Amino acid sequence: MAGLSFNELGPGYEFPPSSYELDDAIISKYLSAVESPSQEFIPPLAIAAYAMKSMIESLSLPPGSIHASQEFEFIRPVSIGTTITCNAKVDRKIARSRMNMLVLEIGVFNQDREKVQSGKTTIVLPLMDAND
């Protein structure tokens, strides 16, 4: 499925939810990549990375797009083996003279439908020439 472009999105657009089981194999890869020892709970930034991955997979980003900022609130710890569901929607869409910006709101819930994280991320997208 091709992702949505900036022009197809508007404030309030909700991306399809994505669910992931954060099992030991997935978390071990993350911990190895960040050179962190094993833990009882999933590192909150690992959960945030999966939430952002699920949202980005629904977008068609032009070359040169930049993940400019993020803010997260970590509400409760998540144990390894938990299935999380990530929801995202367009909070703001900003068109400037040489770039576009999307501010996306993210919510992450555990298998009991309890919110475990919330946040926002900003993506800067370059304008594409009409010849591209």
C-alpha positions in Angstrom: 0.0 0.0 0.0 1.4 3.4 -1.0 1.6 5.9 1.8 -0.4 9.2 1.9 1.3 12.4 0.7 1.2 15.8 2.5 -1.5 17.0 0.1 -3.8 14.1 1.1 -3.6 14.8 4.8 -5.5 17.3 6.9 -5.8 18.2 10.5 -7.7 15.5 12.3 -6.9 12.7 9.9 -6.5 9.5 11.8 -4.0 6.9 10.6 -5.0 3.2 10.8 -4.0 1.8 14.2 -1.1 -0.6 14.4 -0.5 -3.3 16.9 2.8 -4.9 17.9 3.8 -7.6 20.4 6.9 -6.4 22.0 8.5 -9.8 22.7 11.9 -10.6 24.0 13.4 -11.0 20.6 12.4 -7.5 19.5 13.4 -5.9 22.7 16.8 -7.7 22.7 17.6 -6.2 19.3 16.7 -2.7 20.6 18.7 -3.1 23.8 21.7 -4.4 21.7 21.5 -1.5 19.3 21.5 1.1 22.1 24.1 -0.9 24.1 21.8 -1.3 27.2 21.6 -4.3 29.6 18.5 -6.4 29.8 15.6 -4.9 31.7 12.4 -6.1 33.3 10.4 -3.4 31.5 10.5 -2.2 27.9 12.5 1.0 27.6 10.0 3.8 26.9 12.0 5.0 23.9 11.7 1.6 22.3 8.0 1.9 22.5 8.1 5.4 21.1 10.2 4.1 18.2 7.6 1.5 17.3 4.8 4.0 17.6 6.6 6.4 15.2 7.5 3.5 12.9 3.8 2.5 12.6 2.9 6.1 11.7 5.7 6.7 9.2 4.8 3.5 7.3 1.4 5.2 6.4 3.2 8.2 4.9 4.8 8.9 1.6 7.7 11.1 2.5 9.8 12.8 -0.2 13.6 12.6 -0.1 15.0 15.2 2.3 12.2 14.8 4.9 13.4 15.4 8.4 12.1 14.2 11.8 12.5 17.6 13.4 11.2 17.1 17.0 9.3 14.9 19.3 7.9 15.0 22.8 6.6 12.1 24.7 4.9 11.5 28.0 5.6 8.1 29.5 2.6 7.2 31.6 3.2 3.6 32.8 5.8 0.9 32.4 5.3 -1.8 29.9 6.4 -5.4 30.4 8.1 -7.5 27.8 5.6 -9.6 25.9 2.9 -6.8 26.0 1.0 -6.1 22.8 0.8 -2.4 22.2 -1.6 -0.5 19.8 -0.4 2.8 18.3 -2.8 5.5 17.2 -1.7 8.6 15.4 -3.5 11.6 13.9 -2.6 14.8 12.2 -2.6 17.6 14.7 -1.4 20.4 12.4 -0.5 20.8 8.8 1.7 23.8 7.9 2.6 24.9 4.4 5.5 27.4 4.1 7.3 28.9 1.1 10.1 26.2 0.9 8.8 23.4 3.1 5.8 21.7 4.6 5.4 20.5 8.2 3.3 17.9 9.8 2.7 17.8 13.6 1.4 14.3 14.4 -0.2 13.3 17.7 0.6 9.8 18.9 -1.2 7.6 21.5 0.1 4.2 22.6 -2.1 1.7 24.5 -1.4 -1.7 26.1 -3.5 -4.8 25.5 -5.8 -3.7 28.4 -6.5 -0.5 26.5 -4.6 1.6 29.1 -2.7 4.5 27.7 1.1 3.9 28.3 2.5 6.8 26.2 1.3 10.0 24.4 3.2 12.5 22.4 3.7 14.6 19.3 6.3 14.5 16.6 7.1 17.0 13.9 8.2 16.1 10.4 9.6 18.7 7.9 9.0 17.8 4.2 10.7 19.7 1.5 8.6 21.1 -1.3 9.0 19.1 -4.5 9.5 20.9 -7.8 6.7 20.5 -10.4 9.3 18.7 -12.6 10.0 16.0 -9.9 
